[in-house]
Amino acid sequence: MKTIQKPDAKKISIALIPIYVMIAYVIITRSNPVWVYVVGGTSIICYFALLGFFCIKQKCYQQLWVNLAVAAIFLLTFFVKW
């Protein structure tokens, strides 16, 4: 499977930094405000937009489909209420 080249992969991972900040904020303050979900969701959307751009640019279509499938499974498990 062809994958994204290293320098571009590092650029993409920068989009996920706000998620770690939001997790630390929730743990420290022990509160769960709505804006945390908004910032985290926006960060994930930006990550997948960048991933899609670089995968299409470098013709890594299989990697793109695998990552989108993982994201779809994550969203399904996240939104299913037990």
Buried (B, 14 or more C-beta within 10 A) or exposed (E): EEEBEEEBEEEBEEBEEBBEEBEEBBEEEEEEEEEBEEBBEEBBEBBBEBBEEBBEEBEBEEBBEBBBEEBEEEEEEEEEEE
